[in-house]
Amino acid sequence: MIETVIKAGDVDLDDDDHGWAGDTLRQVQQYDLRTSSDRQAARMDNHDQRLRAIEHRLLLIEVEIRELVEAVKGER
């Protein structure tokens, strides 16, 4: 949407009336200017990282349970 407005030339983003004067880069950084496919790829990467973290936690839990079972069996 922002790109459309800029291309149309309807708004001068450096104009003081739009609050863009001065540090334009800082204010532009609040918008995600990536393409739709880039945003989707980033979401998938984030999703994959979260799944790997969950899998890692589950493996740690599995190891801990095995160690507890061995400890309980050893006390008998």
Helices and strands as residue ranges (DSSP letters): H 2-8, G 16-18, H 24-28, H 36-75
